[in-house]
Amino acid sequence: MTSVVLVHGTGVRDDGYTALFDLVAGHLRKLDRDLTLVPCFWGEKHGAHLHRDGASLPPRPGEADARPAEPTREETRLASWALLDADPFAELLLLAEEEQRHVERYVPRQDDTPPEDLCPRLDALSHDPGVREAATAHGVRATEIEAAAREVSEFLGTTLRETTSPLSTLRQLTARAVVATALASADQRWDPAGTSLDGNSVDELLAAVLAALGEPGAALGFVSSVTSPVWLPFWRSAEWTASWRVRRRRPHLSRQAAPPIGDILRYQTRGEGLRDHIAQVLRAAAPPVVILAHSLGGVACVDLLASEDHSSSVKALVTVGSQAPFLYELDALASLTFGQPLPPSFPRRWINVYDPRDPLAYVGAEIFGRDRVTDVAVNTGRPLLRAHSAYWDHKPLYQRLDRELFDDGRD
């Protein structure tokens, strides 16, 4: 008989572990092997908790902060820029879509078309003194303004070449597209949170670009009414409602987020208790033992087995959606400094299961050595963070483990 020790990951508490244990047990029974699933539930004792019920959180908004009937000017501005943050060309694309829907016949103009007026201005934009001064003041490079202006100019000369929109409208949309595109480029040079510009700084940069494009004094930071097809007000309403809900429900949302995020933080500072708990379960389990560990549970198991000798009982380690290779490469693994090899006592059979869509899963063969870990890719058919939890109901996972652990003649 083989003991399979199930070590869960972050954020799991009593009810969740019971459901997880039953699900995994059901899949293992279908393998028709002599297996016993052994619980290793650590979340209640060694997981993170808000010990004063969230006293560190800001007070919950009062009745005066209840959602108003209409969004304020500031909320509308933020919703508009949220759209541009998602896609700097969003307004220009909406304008093109709106014009196609109305199917207005293009009539050649006697004077310059809006693109013919704007494209030369865009070509010279990065050399405009006002634009260069505003960009430099707020940490945006002239080369980023130049590249953004060139990209927007190409769009105007193709997609909106025959636009019938007023020149003033197009200037405003163009200016916002340039600023949003330049900020997207600048984000790549800053930390993951992006450039450190506040709303006033964005407006100062936008005002300089507007002036250089021949539209000084234009309204700042708002989607033009020309680019408001029927669905855009609904998008704004949804974004505004979501923002209000987040502010209103922050204490509840923070309590929900505390276990998964807090478990990781707590483990990095006080992980010895969790490792000791796993060690006690391993010593009590009937050998041979196979450890089946998810996410942070896999990190803790790698740390434990790299620092303690359990080779007399542990036959194999299976990590699922684990960050252990990533932490080791960062030199942030508790048990090993980067460059230090796994000890001889570490299980020779380490199977690291990952879904390429899982952003929290990492591969270990190139980090620890192909002779020490076997990376096994699976396709759970779920996107992003859903993939991180979808392993447990993925039948091919158990079939692969059955072959890896029992069909190679090494038992």
Backbone hydrogen bonds in HBPLUS format (Angstrom, degrees):
<---DONOR---> <-ACCEPTOR-->    atom                        ^
c    i                          cat <-CA-CA->   ^        H-A-AA   ^      H-
h    n   atom  resd res      DA  || num        DHA   H-A  angle D-A-AA Bond
n    s   type  num  typ     dist DA aas  dist angle  dist       angle   num
A0002-THR N   A0034-ASP O   2.94 MM  32  6.38 159.9  1.98 155.0 159.9     1
A0036-THR N   A0002-THR O   2.93 MM  34  6.27 148.3  2.03 159.9 161.4     2
A0003-SER N   A0288-PRO O   2.96 MM 285  6.28 163.8  1.98 163.2 164.9     3
A0290-VAL N   A0003-SER O   2.75 MM 287  6.11 163.3  1.77 162.1 166.3     4
A0004-VAL N   A0036-THR O   2.82 MM  32  6.00 167.1  1.84 152.2 156.4     5
A0038-VAL N   A0004-VAL O   2.72 MM  34  5.74 170.3  1.73 145.9 148.7     6
A0005-VAL N   A0290-VAL O   2.84 MM 285  6.23 149.6  1.94 150.9 160.9     7
A0292-LEU N   A0005-VAL O   2.80 MM 287  5.84 178.5  1.80 160.4 160.6     8
A0006-LEU N   A0038-VAL O   2.97 MM  32  6.19 163.9  2.00 167.7 170.2     9
A0007-VAL N   A0292-LEU O   2.92 MM 285  6.15 161.6  1.95 145.4 151.6    10
A0294-HIS N   A0007-VAL O   3.00 MM 287  6.38 155.2  2.06 160.8 167.2    11
A0017-TYR N   A0013-ARG O   2.84 MM   4  5.94 160.2  1.88 167.5 174.0    12
A0018-THR N   A0014-ASP O   3.02 MM   4  6.26 159.8  2.06 156.3 162.1    13
A0019-ALA N   A0015-ASP O   3.09 MM   4  6.33 161.7  2.12 149.3 153.5    14
A0020-LEU N   A0016-GLY O   2.93 MM   4  6.12 157.6  1.98 145.6 152.4    15
A0021-PHE N   A0017-TYR O   2.78 MM   4  5.89 166.0  1.80 153.3 156.9    16
A0022-ASP N   A0018-THR O   3.08 MM   4  6.24 164.0  2.11 147.1 151.0    17
A0023-LEU N   A0019-ALA O   3.04 MM   4  6.20 156.0  2.10 145.4 152.1    18
A0024-VAL N   A0020-LEU O   2.97 MM   4  6.20 171.4  1.98 160.7 161.6    19
A0025-ALA N   A0021-PHE O   2.89 MM   4  5.97 160.4  1.93 149.5 155.9    20
A0026-GLY N   A0022-ASP O   3.01 MM   4  6.14 153.5  2.08 142.7 149.1    21
A0027-HIS N   A0023-LEU O   3.21 MM   4  6.56 156.5  2.27 147.6 153.1    22
A0028-LEU N   A0024-VAL O   2.93 MM   4  6.17 159.4  1.97 154.9 160.8    23
A0029-ARG N   A0025-ALA O   2.99 MM   4  6.16 151.8  2.07 148.3 155.1    24
A0030-LYS N   A0027-HIS O   3.22 MM   3  5.37 130.2  2.48  97.3 109.5    25
A0031-LEU N   A0028-LEU O   3.01 MM   3  5.35 153.7  2.08 107.4 115.8    26
A0032-ASP N   A0029-ARG O   3.15 MM   3  5.69 159.9  2.19 112.6 118.5    27
A0035-LEU N   A0033-ARG O   2.97 MM   2  5.60 123.4  2.30 109.4  93.0    28
A0046-HIS N   A0042-TRP O   2.85 MM   4  5.55 161.6  1.88 165.3 171.6    29
A0047-GLY N   A0043-GLY O   2.97 MM   4  4.41 126.9  2.26 113.7 118.5    30
A0053-ASP N   A0050-LEU O   3.05 MM   3  5.12 152.6  2.13 119.5 115.4    31
A0057-LEU N   A0054-GLY O   3.05 MM   3  5.52 166.1  2.07 116.4 120.8    32
A0065-ASP N   A0062-GLY O   2.93 MM   3  5.50 154.2  2.00 113.6 121.7    33
A0066-ALA N   A0063-GLU O   3.00 MM   3  5.20 159.8  2.04 115.3 115.2    34
A0076-THR N   A0072-THR O   2.94 MM   4  6.21 154.9  2.00 150.4 157.3    35
A0077-ARG N   A0073-ARG O   2.95 MM   4  6.20 153.8  2.02 145.6 153.1    36
A0078-LEU N   A0074-GLU O   2.93 MM   4  6.21 160.9  1.97 151.6 156.1    37
A0079-ALA N   A0075-GLU O   2.92 MM   4  6.10 155.0  1.99 144.6 151.6    38
A0080-SER N   A0076-THR O   2.97 MM   4  6.16 154.1  2.04 145.7 152.4    39
A0081-TRP N   A0077-ARG O   3.03 MM   4  6.33 159.6  2.07 152.3 157.1    40
A0082-ALA N   A0078-LEU O   2.85 MM   4  6.00 142.4  1.99 142.6 153.6    41
A0083-LEU N   A0079-ALA O   3.18 MM   4  6.45 145.8  2.30 140.5 148.0    42
A0084-LEU N   A0080-SER O   3.21 MM   4  6.61 151.6  2.30 140.2 147.7    43
A0085-ASP N   A0081-TRP O   2.74 MM   4  5.94 145.9  1.85 146.2 156.0    44
A0086-ALA N   A0082-ALA O   3.12 MM   4  6.31 148.3  2.22 138.8 146.1    45
A0087-ASP N   A0083-LEU O   3.07 MM   4  6.38 150.1  2.16 142.4 150.7    46
A0090-ALA N   A0087-ASP O   2.87 MM   3  5.20 159.9  1.91 127.1 127.0    47
A0093-LEU N   A0089-PHE O   2.87 MM   4  6.03 157.9  1.92 159.8 166.9    48
A0094-LEU N   A0090-ALA O   2.87 MM   4  6.10 152.5  1.94 147.4 155.4    49
A0095-LEU N   A0091-GLU O   2.88 MM   4  6.16 152.7  1.96 148.3 155.8    50
A0096-ALA N   A0092-LEU O   3.01 MM   4  6.28 159.9  2.05 145.8 150.7    51
A0097-GLU N   A0093-LEU O   2.90 MM   4  6.12 156.7  1.95 147.0 153.7    52
A0098-GLU N   A0094-LEU O   2.80 MM   4  5.99 156.2  1.86 148.2 155.0    53
A0099-GLU N   A0095-LEU O   2.97 MM   4  6.21 158.6  2.02 150.9 156.1    54
A0100-GLN N   A0096-ALA O   3.05 MM   4  6.27 153.0  2.13 144.3 151.5    55
A0101-ARG N   A0097-GLU O   2.96 MM   4  6.20 152.5  2.04 147.1 154.6    56
A0102-HIS N   A0098-GLU O   3.12 MM   4  6.40 153.0  2.20 146.5 152.8    57
A0103-VAL N   A0099-GLU O   3.06 MM   4  6.14 126.1  2.36 135.1 149.0    58
A0103-VAL N   A0100-GLN O   3.18 MM   3  4.92 134.7  2.40  90.6 103.3    59
A0116-GLU N   A0113-THR O   2.99 MM   3  5.08 112.8  2.45 100.5 117.2    60
A0117-ASP N   A0113-THR O   2.94 MM   4  6.25 143.5  2.08 154.1 165.4    61
A0117-ASP N   A0114-PRO O   3.15 MM   3  5.08 125.0  2.47  95.1 109.2    62
A0118-LEU N   A0114-PRO O   2.89 MM   4  6.05 158.2  1.94 154.2 160.5    63
A0119-CYS N   A0115-PRO O   2.82 MM   4  5.64 170.2  1.83 153.8 156.2    64
A0121-ARG N   A0118-LEU O   3.00 MM   3  5.15 113.6  2.46 101.6 118.3    65
A0122-LEU N   A0118-LEU O   2.83 MM   4  6.12 153.0  1.90 157.9 167.0    66
A0123-ASP N   A0119-CYS O   2.95 MM   4  6.21 150.9  2.03 149.1 156.9    67
A0124-ALA N   A0120-PRO O   3.26 MM   4  6.54 141.3  2.42 139.9 148.5    68
A0124-ALA N   A0121-ARG O   3.21 MM   3  5.30 128.7  2.49  95.1 107.8    69
A0125-LEU N   A0122-LEU O   3.17 MM   3  4.87 158.1  2.22  98.6 105.3    70
A0127-HIS N   A0124-ALA O   3.07 MM   3  5.57 151.4  2.15 114.3 123.1    71
A0128-ASP N   A0125-LEU O   3.06 MM   3  5.37 161.7  2.09 112.0 117.9    72
A0132-ARG N   A0128-ASP O   2.92 MM   4  6.12 167.9  1.93 163.1 166.8    73
A0133-GLU N   A0129-PRO O   2.91 MM   4  6.02 157.7  1.96 147.4 153.5    74
A0134-ALA N   A0130-GLY O   3.04 MM   4  6.18 164.4  2.06 144.5 148.7    75
A0135-ALA N   A0131-VAL O   2.86 MM   4  5.97 163.4  1.89 153.0 158.2    76
A0136-THR N   A0132-ARG O   2.95 MM   4  5.99 167.2  1.96 146.6 150.5    77
A0137-ALA N   A0133-GLU O   3.00 MM   4  6.11 157.0  2.06 145.4 152.0    78
A0138-HIS N   A0135-ALA O   3.16 MM   3  5.41 136.9  2.35 101.3 112.7    79
A0140-VAL N   A0135-ALA O   2.86 MM   5  4.76 158.4  1.91 148.0 143.0    80
A0139-GLY N   A0136-THR O   3.36 MM   3  5.27 174.0  2.36 106.5 106.8    81
A0144-GLU N   A0141-ARG O   3.04 MM   3  5.23 130.1  2.29  99.3 112.3    82
A0145-ILE N   A0141-ARG O   3.17 MM   4  6.64 150.4  2.26 146.4 154.5    83
A0146-GLU N   A0142-ALA O   2.84 MM   4  6.10 159.0  1.88 150.3 156.6    84
A0147-ALA N   A0143-THR O   2.94 MM   4  6.09 162.0  1.98 142.6 146.9    85
A0148-ALA N   A0144-GLU O   3.01 MM   4  6.05 158.0  2.06 140.2 146.7    86
A0149-ALA N   A0145-ILE O   2.87 MM   4  6.02 163.0  1.89 152.2 157.0    87
A0150-ARG N   A0146-GLU O   3.00 MM   4  6.19 155.5  2.06 146.9 153.5    88
A0151-GLU N   A0147-ALA O   3.04 MM   4  6.24 155.6  2.10 145.2 151.5    89
A0152-VAL N   A0148-ALA O   2.96 MM   4  6.23 161.3  2.00 154.0 158.9    90
A0153-SER N   A0149-ALA O   2.87 MM   4  5.98 155.6  1.93 145.6 153.0    91
A0154-GLU N   A0150-ARG O   3.05 MM   4  6.28 156.7  2.10 146.4 151.4    92
A0155-PHE N   A0151-GLU O   3.22 MM   4  6.50 149.7  2.31 139.6 147.4    93
A0156-LEU N   A0152-VAL O   2.95 MM   4  6.28 159.3  1.99 154.0 159.3    94
A0157-GLY N   A0153-SER O   2.96 MM   4  6.16 155.7  2.02 149.5 156.2    95
A0158-THR N   A0155-PHE O   3.20 MM   3  5.32 153.5  2.28 101.6 109.6    96
A0159-THR N   A0155-PHE O   2.93 MM   4  5.62 118.7  2.32 142.0 157.8    97
A0161-ARG N   A0158-THR O   3.43 MM   3  5.14 167.1  2.45 105.0 104.3    98
A0163-THR N   A0160-LEU O   3.26 MM   3  5.09 157.7  2.32 113.9 109.7    99
A0170-LEU N   A0166-PRO O   3.15 MM   4  6.50 164.0  2.18 154.9 158.9   100
A0171-ARG N   A0167-LEU O   2.88 MM   4  6.11 152.8  1.95 151.7 159.5   101
A0172-GLN N   A0168-SER O   3.18 MM   4  6.45 158.9  2.22 147.5 151.8   102
A0173-LEU N   A0169-THR O   3.07 MM   4  6.37 164.7  2.09 154.6 158.6   103
A0174-THR N   A0170-LEU O   2.82 MM   4  5.84 156.1  1.87 146.3 153.8   104
A0175-ALA N   A0171-ARG O   2.90 MM   4  6.06 160.3  1.94 148.4 153.2   105
A0176-ARG N   A0172-GLN O   3.15 MM   4  6.39 164.5  2.17 148.2 151.6   106
A0177-ALA N   A0173-LEU O   2.96 MM   4  6.15 152.6  2.03 144.0 152.2   107
A0178-VAL N   A0174-THR O   2.91 MM   4  6.17 156.8  1.97 153.3 159.1   108
A0179-VAL N   A0175-ALA O   3.01 MM   4  6.27 168.8  2.02 153.9 156.4   109
A0180-ALA N   A0176-ARG O   2.86 MM   4  5.94 167.5  1.88 149.7 153.9   110
A0181-THR N   A0177-ALA O   2.92 MM   4  5.94 155.2  1.98 142.9 150.0   111
A0182-ALA N   A0178-VAL O   2.88 MM   4  6.05 161.6  1.91 152.1 157.3   112
A0183-LEU N   A0179-VAL O   2.89 MM   4  6.08 158.3  1.94 152.0 157.9   113
A0184-ALA N   A0180-ALA O   3.01 MM   4  6.18 147.6  2.12 138.9 147.6   114
A0185-SER N   A0181-THR O   3.10 MM   4  6.43 148.7  2.20 144.5 152.3   115
A0186-ALA N   A0182-ALA O   2.88 MM   4  6.17 157.8  1.93 148.1 154.9   116
A0187-ASP N   A0183-LEU O   2.86 MM   4  6.02 141.6  2.01 143.5 153.2   117
A0188-GLN N   A0185-SER O   3.12 MM   3  5.62 143.0  2.26 108.9 117.8   118
A0189-ARG N   A0186-ALA O   2.96 MM   3  5.49 152.8  2.03 115.0 123.0   119
A0190-TRP N   A0187-ASP O   3.14 MM   3  5.21 147.8  2.25 101.5 110.9   120
A0194-GLY N   A0191-ASP O   2.83 MM   3  5.58 167.0  1.85 128.9 133.4   121
A0202-VAL N   A0198-ASP O   3.07 MM   4  6.41 157.6  2.12 156.0 162.5   122
A0203-ASP N   A0199-GLY O   3.01 MM   4  6.24 156.7  2.07 145.5 152.0   123
A0204-GLU N   A0200-ASN O   2.94 MM   4  6.21 147.4  2.04 144.0 152.8   124
A0205-LEU N   A0201-SER O   3.06 MM   4  6.35 161.0  2.09 150.5 154.4   125
A0206-LEU N   A0202-VAL O   2.86 MM   4  6.06 159.3  1.90 149.7 156.4   126
A0207-ALA N   A0203-ASP O   2.80 MM   4  5.93 154.5  1.87 145.4 152.2   127
A0208-ALA N   A0204-GLU O   3.15 MM   4  6.40 154.3  2.22 143.9 149.6   128
A0209-VAL N   A0205-LEU O   3.09 MM   4  6.40 156.6  2.15 148.3 154.4   129
A0210-LEU N   A0206-LEU O   2.84 MM   4  6.07 164.3  1.87 155.8 160.4   130
A0211-ALA N   A0207-ALA O   2.99 MM   4  6.15 159.7  2.03 146.0 151.3   131
A0212-ALA N   A0208-ALA O   3.06 MM   4  6.27 156.0  2.12 143.3 149.7   132
A0213-LEU N   A0209-VAL O   2.96 MM   4  6.21 136.0  2.16 144.9 157.1   133
A0213-LEU N   A0210-LEU O   3.12 MM   3  5.08 129.2  2.40  93.8 107.5   134
A0215-GLU N   A0210-LEU O   2.81 MM   5  5.07 162.4  1.85 150.0 146.4   135
A0214-GLY N   A0211-ALA O   3.07 MM   3  5.15 161.2  2.11 106.1 110.5   136
A0227-THR N   A0224-SER O   2.99 MM   3  5.44 143.4  2.13 108.2 117.8   137
A0232-LEU N   A0229-PRO O   3.05 MM   3  5.69 146.0  2.17 119.5 128.5   138
A0235-TRP N   A0231-TRP O   3.01 MM   4  6.37 150.0  2.10 148.7 157.7   139
A0235-TRP N   A0232-LEU O   3.00 MM   3  4.96 114.0  2.45  95.4 111.6   140
A0236-ARG N   A0232-LEU O   2.92 MM   4  6.24 164.2  1.94 159.5 163.2   141
A0237-SER N   A0233-PRO O   2.85 MM   4  6.02 160.3  1.89 144.4 150.4   142
A0238-ALA N   A0234-PHE O   2.84 MM   4  6.07 156.4  1.89 149.0 155.0   143
A0239-GLU N   A0235-TRP O   2.88 MM   4  6.14 163.9  1.91 155.6 159.6   144
A0240-TRP N   A0236-ARG O   2.80 MM   4  5.97 163.9  1.83 156.2 161.1   145
A0241-THR N   A0237-SER O   2.83 MM   4  5.92 159.7  1.87 146.8 152.9   146
A0242-ALA N   A0238-ALA O   2.85 MM   4  6.00 161.5  1.89 147.7 153.1   147
A0243-SER N   A0239-GLU O   2.92 MM   4  6.09 159.8  1.96 146.2 151.8   148
A0244-TRP N   A0240-TRP O   2.93 MM   4  6.16 159.9  1.97 148.4 153.9   149
A0245-ARG N   A0241-THR O   2.81 MM   4  6.02 158.0  1.86 151.0 157.6   150
A0246-VAL N   A0242-ALA O   2.89 MM   4  6.12 157.1  1.94 151.3 157.1   151
A0247-ARG N   A0243-SER O   3.12 MM   4  6.39 164.9  2.14 149.9 153.2   152
A0248-ARG N   A0244-TRP O   2.88 MM   4  6.03 160.0  1.92 149.3 155.8   153
A0249-ARG N   A0245-ARG O   2.74 MM   4  5.76 154.7  1.80 151.3 157.5   154
A0253-LEU N   A0249-ARG O   2.88 MM   4  6.10 169.9  1.89 164.7 168.2   155
A0254-SER N   A0250-ARG O   2.78 MM   4  5.82 158.0  1.83 157.2 162.5   156
A0255-ARG N   A0251-PRO O   3.05 MM   4  6.25 152.7  2.13 143.6 150.5   157
A0256-GLN N   A0252-HIS O   3.04 MM   4  6.36 148.4  2.14 144.4 153.3   158
A0257-ALA N   A0253-LEU O   2.93 MM   4  6.19 148.3  2.03 144.1 152.9   159
A0258-ALA N   A0254-SER O   2.89 MM   4  5.95 131.3  2.13 142.6 154.9   160
A0261-ILE N   A0257-ALA O   3.25 MM   4  6.20 167.5  2.26 164.8 167.6   161
A0262-GLY N   A0258-ALA O   2.61 MM   4  5.04 140.9  1.76 138.5 152.5   162
A0263-ASP N   A0259-PRO O   2.83 MM   4  5.57 153.7  1.90 143.2 148.6   163
A0265-LEU N   A0261-ILE O   3.22 MM   4  6.58 165.5  2.24 151.9 155.6   164
A0266-ARG N   A0262-GLY O   2.75 MM   4  5.85 165.4  1.77 156.6 161.2   165
A0267-TYR N   A0263-ASP O   2.92 MM   4  6.00 154.7  1.98 141.6 148.7   166
A0268-GLN N   A0264-ILE O   3.08 MM   4  6.31 156.5  2.13 149.1 154.7   167
A0269-THR N   A0266-ARG O   3.19 MM   3  5.33 135.9  2.40  97.8 109.6   168
A0270-ARG N   A0266-ARG O   2.63 MM   4  5.59 161.2  1.66 160.0 166.5   169
A0275-ARG N   A0271-GLY O   3.10 MM   4  6.39 165.0  2.12 157.0 161.3   170
A0276-ASP N   A0272-GLU O   2.89 MM   4  6.03 156.8  1.94 147.9 154.2   171
A0277-HIS N   A0273-GLY O   3.02 MM   4  6.20 150.4  2.11 141.6 149.7   172
A0278-ILE N   A0274-LEU O   3.06 MM   4  6.39 159.2  2.10 152.7 157.0   173
A0279-ALA N   A0275-ARG O   2.96 MM   4  6.18 158.8  2.00 147.7 154.0   174
A0280-GLN N   A0276-ASP O   2.98 MM   4  6.24 153.4  2.05 148.2 154.3   175
A0281-VAL N   A0277-HIS O   3.18 MM   4  6.49 155.8  2.24 147.0 153.0   176
A0282-LEU N   A0278-ILE O   2.94 MM   4  6.24 157.8  1.99 153.1 159.5   177
A0283-ARG N   A0279-ALA O   2.98 MM   4  6.21 157.0  2.03 149.7 155.5   178
A0284-ALA N   A0280-GLN O   3.13 MM   4  6.29 141.9  2.28 139.8 149.5   179
A0285-ALA N   A0281-VAL O   3.05 MM   4  6.18 129.7  2.32 143.1 155.6   180
A0289-VAL N   A0313-SER O   2.78 MM  24  5.77 152.9  1.85 159.7 158.8   181
A0315-LYS N   A0289-VAL O   2.62 MM  26  5.36 154.8  1.68 144.7 153.9   182
A0291-ILE N   A0316-ALA O   2.99 MM  25  6.38 165.7  2.01 154.8 155.1   183
A0318-VAL N   A0291-ILE O   2.72 MM  27  5.84 151.9  1.80 157.6 167.5   184
A0293-ALA N   A0318-VAL O   2.85 MM  25  6.19 168.7  1.87 169.9 173.7   185
A0320-VAL N   A0293-ALA O   2.79 MM  27  6.08 145.3  1.91 158.3 166.0   186
A0297-GLY N   A0294-HIS O   2.79 MM   3  5.15 129.9  2.04 154.1 144.7   187
A0295-SER N   A0320-VAL O   2.93 MM  25  6.21 161.7  1.96 162.0 163.4   188
A0298-GLY N   A0295-SER O   2.91 MM   3  5.29 128.8  2.17 106.4 119.4   189
A0299-VAL N   A0295-SER O   3.22 MM   4  6.72 147.4  2.33 143.8 153.1   190
A0300-ALA N   A0296-LEU O   2.95 MM   4  6.25 162.5  1.98 154.2 157.7   191
A0301-CYS N   A0297-GLY O   3.02 MM   4  6.23 150.0  2.11 140.7 149.0   192
A0302-VAL N   A0298-GLY O   2.96 MM   4  6.18 157.5  2.02 149.1 154.4   193
A0303-ASP N   A0299-VAL O   2.96 MM   4  6.22 164.3  1.99 152.7 157.2   194
A0304-LEU N   A0300-ALA O   2.87 MM   4  6.06 158.9  1.92 145.7 151.8   195
A0305-LEU N   A0301-CYS O   2.89 MM   4  6.01 174.6  1.89 153.9 155.4   196
A0306-ALA N   A0302-VAL O   2.95 MM   4  5.94 134.7  2.16 142.0 153.5   197
A0307-SER N   A0304-LEU O   3.09 MM   3  5.31 147.9  2.20 102.6 112.3   198
A0308-GLU N   A0304-LEU O   2.80 MM   4  5.84 133.9  2.02 154.1 167.0   199
A0313-SER N   A0310-HIS O   3.14 MM   3  5.87 157.8  2.19 118.6 124.4   200
A0314-VAL N   A0310-HIS O   2.89 MM   4  5.81 172.4  1.89 173.0 172.4   201
A0317-LEU N   A0349-ARG O   2.96 MM  32  6.39 161.0  2.00 157.9 164.0   202
A0351-ILE N   A0317-LEU O   2.86 MM  34  6.29 158.8  1.90 162.9 167.7   203
A0319-THR N   A0351-ILE O   2.92 MM  32  6.36 148.3  2.02 153.4 163.5   204
A0353-VAL N   A0319-THR O   2.75 MM  34  6.06 163.3  1.78 171.5 166.6   205
A0321-GLY N   A0353-VAL O   2.97 MM  32  6.28 165.0  1.99 157.7 161.2   206
A0362-TYR N   A0322-SER O   3.06 MM  40  6.09 136.3  2.26 158.0 163.9   207
A0327-LEU N   A0323-GLN O   2.92 MM   4  6.18 165.3  1.94 165.2 169.4   208
A0328-TYR N   A0324-ALA O   2.96 MM   4  6.09 157.2  2.01 151.7 158.1   209
A0329-GLU N   A0325-PRO O   2.98 MM   4  6.19 156.7  2.03 144.6 150.7   210
A0330-LEU N   A0326-PHE O   2.97 MM   4  6.25 142.4  2.12 143.2 154.1   211
A0332-ALA N   A0327-LEU O   2.70 MM   5  4.88 172.0  1.71 156.8 154.5   212
A0331-ASP N   A0328-TYR O   2.96 MM   3  4.90 153.4  2.04 101.3 109.7   213
A0340-GLN N   A0337-THR O   2.98 MM   3  5.59 162.6  2.01 138.7 143.1   214
A0346-PHE N   A0343-PRO O   3.03 MM   3  5.53 161.9  2.07 116.8 122.6   215
A0374-THR N   A0350-TRP O   2.86 MM  24  6.24 163.5  1.88 163.2 168.7   216
A0352-ASN N   A0374-THR O   2.84 MM  22  5.97 165.8  1.86 145.8 150.7   217
A0376-VAL N   A0352-ASN O   2.81 MM  24  5.94 163.2  1.84 144.6 146.4   218
A0354-TYR N   A0376-VAL O   2.97 MM  22  6.28 157.0  2.02 153.6 155.7   219
A0378-VAL N   A0354-TYR O   2.90 MM  24  6.12 150.3  1.99 147.5 153.2   220
A0358-ASP N   A0355-ASP O   2.78 MM   3  5.26 157.6  1.83 121.4 129.1   221
A0361-ALA N   A0358-ASP O   3.26 MM   3  5.50 166.2  2.28 115.8 116.1   222
A0367-ILE N   A0364-GLY O   2.98 MM   3  5.03 141.1  2.14 101.7 113.8   223
A0368-PHE N   A0364-GLY O   2.74 MM   4  5.70 172.4  1.74 169.3 169.9   224
A0369-GLY N   A0365-ALA O   2.90 MM   4  4.79 132.8  2.12 118.6 130.6   225
A0372-ARG N   A0369-GLY O   2.99 MM   3  5.38 161.0  2.03 111.3 117.5   226
A0373-VAL N   A0369-GLY O   3.23 MM   4  6.52 142.7  2.38 154.8 164.8   227
A0386-ARG N   A0383-PRO O   2.88 MM   3  5.51 127.6  2.16 153.9 155.7   228
A0387-ALA N   A0383-PRO O   3.27 MM   4  5.52 141.0  2.43 112.9 118.7   229
A0387-ALA N   A0384-LEU O   2.83 MM   3  5.47 135.5  2.03 116.1 127.6   230
A0388-HIS N   A0385-LEU O   3.07 MM   3  5.13 135.7  2.28  96.7 108.7   231
A0389-SER N   A0386-ARG O   3.22 MM   3  5.69 147.9  2.33 108.9 116.7   232
A0390-ALA N   A0387-ALA O   3.30 MM   3  4.92 145.3  2.43  91.2 101.0   233
A0394-HIS N   A0391-TYR O   3.02 MM   3  5.18 161.0  2.06 118.5 118.7   234
A0397-LEU N   A0394-HIS O   2.93 MM   3  5.60 143.3  2.07 119.2 129.4   235
A0398-TYR N   A0395-LYS O   3.05 MM   3  5.52 118.5  2.45 111.6 124.4   236
A0399-GLN N   A0395-LYS O   3.14 MM   4  6.46 159.5  2.19 155.0 161.4   237
A0400-ARG N   A0396-PRO O   2.90 MM   4  5.99 153.3  1.97 142.9 149.5   238
A0401-LEU N   A0397-LEU O   2.96 MM   4  6.23 157.3  2.01 147.8 154.4   239
A0402-ASP N   A0398-TYR O   2.85 MM   4  5.99 150.4  1.94 142.6 150.9   240
A0403-ARG N   A0399-GLN O   3.15 MM   4  6.45 154.9  2.21 142.8 148.0   241
A0404-GLU N   A0400-ARG O   2.86 MM   4  6.09 165.8  1.88 152.9 157.4   242
A0405-LEU N   A0401-LEU O   2.84 MM   4  5.78 161.5  1.87 150.8 154.8   243
A0406-PHE N   A0402-ASP O   3.02 MM   4  5.60 148.5  2.12 137.7 145.1   244
A0407-ASP N   A0403-ARG O   3.25 MM   4  4.74 147.7  2.36 114.8 122.0   245
